[in-house]
Amino acid sequence: MISALIGVLIIIVVGAICFWAIDRFANDRRLAQLLKLLVVLICLGAILQRILPLAGVYY
């Protein structure tokens, strides 16, 4: 349980760093929005991959 929580926190921190980098270095606003959406989807997928086995859902 603690391992999953630490994993989720690491994913959130990496996602926040990616958001900062996109804000800092992306010149085009539409590109920045698409990259942020991609980061959110990847982070949500990674979080679900860590949380679902704890809930008993295996795929």
C-alpha beads as a LAMMPS data file, in Angstrom:
LAMMPS data file: protein, C-alpha beads

59 atoms
58 bonds

1 atom types
1 bond types

-500.0 500.0 xlo xhi
-500.0 500.0 ylo yhi
-500.0 500.0 zlo zhi

Masses

1 110.0

Atoms # bond

1 1 1 0.000 0.000 0.000
2 1 1 2.770 2.430 0.920
3 1 1 4.652 1.462 -2.243
4 1 1 1.633 2.329 -4.396
5 1 1 1.205 5.654 -2.605
6 1 1 4.856 6.540 -3.133
7 1 1 4.545 5.562 -6.796
8 1 1 1.502 7.778 -7.250
9 1 1 3.275 10.704 -5.585
10 1 1 6.274 10.240 -7.884
11 1 1 3.976 10.217 -10.918
12 1 1 2.324 13.442 -9.739
13 1 1 5.688 15.143 -9.192
14 1 1 6.949 14.097 -12.633
15 1 1 3.698 15.345 -14.173
16 1 1 4.081 18.699 -12.414
17 1 1 7.658 19.020 -13.690
18 1 1 6.423 18.268 -17.212
19 1 1 3.717 20.945 -16.849
20 1 1 6.360 23.467 -15.762
21 1 1 8.633 22.557 -18.676
22 1 1 5.778 22.861 -21.156
23 1 1 4.822 26.283 -19.790
24 1 1 8.405 27.421 -19.890
25 1 1 9.523 26.164 -23.302
26 1 1 6.451 25.778 -25.543
27 1 1 5.972 28.867 -27.669
28 1 1 2.725 27.896 -29.379
29 1 1 -0.305 27.977 -27.078
30 1 1 -2.223 25.218 -28.885
31 1 1 0.803 22.932 -28.835
32 1 1 1.247 23.580 -25.122
33 1 1 -2.386 22.677 -24.452
34 1 1 -2.088 19.449 -26.435
35 1 1 1.122 18.497 -24.647
36 1 1 -0.482 19.181 -21.266
37 1 1 -3.447 17.004 -22.223
38 1 1 -1.053 14.237 -23.218
39 1 1 0.782 14.533 -19.885
40 1 1 -2.508 14.361 -17.969
41 1 1 -3.648 11.257 -19.851
42 1 1 -0.327 9.483 -19.377
43 1 1 -0.261 10.345 -15.664
44 1 1 -3.841 9.159 -15.168
45 1 1 -3.049 5.900 -16.949
46 1 1 0.024 5.356 -14.800
47 1 1 -1.904 6.122 -11.610
48 1 1 -4.693 3.727 -12.588
49 1 1 -2.092 1.075 -13.340
50 1 1 -0.840 1.401 -9.742
51 1 1 -4.246 1.723 -8.032
52 1 1 -6.424 -0.849 -9.816
53 1 1 -4.543 -3.934 -8.539
54 1 1 -5.100 -2.671 -4.997
55 1 1 -8.838 -2.596 -5.716
56 1 1 -8.719 -6.166 -7.026
57 1 1 -9.124 -5.279 -10.694
58 1 1 -6.609 -7.091 -12.877
59 1 1 -6.424 -6.664 -16.617

Bonds

1 1 1 2
2 1 2 3
3 1 3 4
4 1 4 5
5 1 5 6
6 1 6 7
7 1 7 8
8 1 8 9
9 1 9 10
10 1 10 11
11 1 11 12
12 1 12 13
13 1 13 14
14 1 14 15
15 1 15 16
16 1 16 17
17 1 17 18
18 1 18 19
19 1 19 20
20 1 20 21
21 1 21 22
22 1 22 23
23 1 23 24
24 1 24 25
25 1 25 26
26 1 26 27
27 1 27 28
28 1 28 29
29 1 29 30
30 1 30 31
31 1 31 32
32 1 32 33
33 1 33 34
34 1 34 35
35 1 35 36
36 1 36 37
37 1 37 38
38 1 38 39
39 1 39 40
40 1 40 41
41 1 41 42
42 1 42 43
43 1 43 44
44 1 44 45
45 1 45 46
46 1 46 47
47 1 47 48
48 1 48 49
49 1 49 50
50 1 50 51
51 1 51 52
52 1 52 53
53 1 53 54
54 1 54 55
55 1 55 56
56 1 56 57
57 1 57 58
58 1 58 59
